[in-house]
Amino acid sequence: MKLEKACSQLEALGSPARLKIYRLLVRSGAEGLPVGAIQDKLRMVASTLSHHVRRLVETGLVTQERQATTLICRAHYPAMSALIGYLSDECCADGNVGPACAPTSCDTKAVT
């Protein structure tokens, strides 16, 4: 993953409204949620929701699929995994193993 893409995705998630939307979509699983359901659950005005979802789609964190008259939004799990990986891939890479390095995200052989 490139630095610019990670920055764009993190910036998109830096909005409380977008983070709420994204977490809701992550919790909904592979089926996603119709836009109307997101609006109802978060009690968000349609135009505001549209603005925030568009930003998440632009960064690749969310996908949309039209099913007849319904627009389904889904968290794009490969993008989420790539972003998490970008943040954690080099954990303890410089050999500075200590309490900050969680054994689950670092090579446990390095932690002695």
N, C-alpha and C positions, 0 to 999 in steps of 0.2 A: 504494500500500500504506500502511496506517495504521501508526503507530509501535507501537501495542499488539500488532498481529499480528506485526510484525517481531521485537519483543521476545520474544513467546511462542515463535516458531520458533527464534530464536537460543538461547533458554533450553533448549528441547528438544534442540537439537544440542550443548549444552554438557555433556552427559553422555557420557563416553567410550563407554559401552555403546551409547547411542542413535546416536552418531556412527558407530560401527562398523557398526551395522545399516543406517543410511542410506547410507553409502558402498557397502556391499555391494549394496544395492538399486539405487543409481545405476549401478554397474558392470554389473548384470544386464540393463539395458536395459528396453525396453517390455514384455517378457514377464514380468518380475518373478521372484519366487521363492516357492515354497511355504514356509509357516512351518516345516515340518520340515527343509527344506534350509537355511534360515537357522540353525535350531537346531544342525544338524550342523556347518555351516561355522564357527560362532562358539562351539560347545561351551557353549551357554547352557541353563540349566534352563528348561523350558517356561513356568513361572509368571513367571519373571524376564523372559523374552523377551516374553511377552504384555503385561506391564506397560509395557515400553519401547516396543513397537510401538503400543500404545494411545495413548501420549503423542504419538508421531509422527503418528498418524492424527488425533488431536484438533486438532493444529496445522495440518493440511492438507498436510503434507509427504509423507505416504504414503497410498495408497489400498489397499483390500482388496477382493477379489472371491472369492466362493465358487464353486468349480467342483466340483460333486458333493460329495465329502467333503473336498476340499482347499481350503485358504484361501491364496490367492495375494496376496502383498504387492508393491506397486510404488511406486517413487519417483514422486511427482507433479511431473513436470518443469516445468509452468507455475508451480507454487508456488516451486520452486527458482529458476527464472529471475526471478520477481518479487522474491524476497528478495535475490538477487545484484544485480538492478537497483536495488533500494532502497539498497543499500550503495554502489553505484558511480555512480548517475545524476548526482550533483552533484560528481563529481570535478573539481577545479580550477575550480568554478563562481565562486569569488570572485577568480579571476584570479591566484592565487598559484601559478603554474606553476613547477615545479621538479623535482628528482630524484624526489620522492615521487609525482609524477603520472606514471603509466605511459602512454606514447603510445597503447597499445591501448585504454585505457579513457577517454581524454580526446580532445577535438578536437585532432587533430594540427596544425591550422592555428594553434592558440594557442601551440604549442611552437615557438619559433624560436631 
